[in-house]
Amino acid sequence: MPRFLLLPALLAITALSAAEEPKTNFIRFVEEETSDSLQTAVVSYESPQKVQVDLVGAIHIADKAYFDALNVRFKGYDAVLYELVGPSMEDRGKEPPSKDGQNLAWVGQMQAMMKDALKLHGQLEGIDYQAKNFVHADMNMKQFTQTQETKKESFLTLYLKAVQAQKEANAKKGLDSDTAGLVMLLKVFTAKDSSTGLKRMIAQEFDSVEDIMAGVESGDGTVLVGERNRVALEVMDKQIAAGKKRLAIFYGAAHLADMEERLLKKGFKRTKIEWLKAWNLPHEE
């Protein structure tokens, strides 16, 4: 099984100028003496008007403690802008699902399968989306599908771009995608605890996600990331215009390299980086 077959799940799942400032990593795999971990970044930026915006990288399936810690952190913001293609969480279920929404249902189904296989918790059940400071900052389903049609974007075109991007990322590391993937799968299925082994394998793969997304977003970008990020920052601008001074943008970690670039172009400067453990992976005794 080639490594790139994991990608649909991973995806479904500054003081200097933008050109000079080194790019931020928003997700990393850390190996330590007693345990490893998959970590996501909370990166703070400040505008010339002293507005603080934190990019909070999300992993859509994670340890319960990760979501609990985020819920506590989110209470400290004037507004938390969140991703969700379709209606806001508040309006969810008030209308019958559209055909386009049904076509995207496989994403949630895949995340649910991974959540069960990895013995993790889901973001929708772990995060308090009913909090008063939560603001929907994503496309509705009509916007999403119409923009995809305009850009002639489909799951197949995205998948092929992702495959090519991962091959290029692996080539830089001297890896053969197919062989490496088979070796990792053998390790998983011969491990004492297959869920822990599978989590560690996928966590290591996340180290390549940002390089892969850079390849997928090359050219004029995608609706899946770039266009949705544009909508999110339009909502951010409206919240700032309404007087909000401390905001969080809670989006999948794969979105944030592009989002950082957009913030830097708006004059924001990066001020701080924190790391949160999304998956704790203790070593087998």
Secondary structure, 3 states (H helix, E strand, C coil): CCHHHHHHHHHCCCCCCCCCCCCCCCEEEEECCCEEEEEEEEEEEECCCCCEEEEEEECCEECHHHHHHHHHHHCCCCEEEECCCCCCCCCCCCCCCCHHHHHCHHHHHHHHHHHHHHCCEEHHHHCCCCCCCEEECCCCHHHHHHHHHHHCCCHHHHHHHHHHHHHHHHHHCCCCHHHHHHHHHHHHHCCCCHHHHHHHHHHHHHHHHHHHHHHHCCCCCCHHHHHHHHHHHHHHHHHHHCCCCEEEEEEEHHHHHHHHHHHHHCCCEEEEEEEEEEEEEECCC
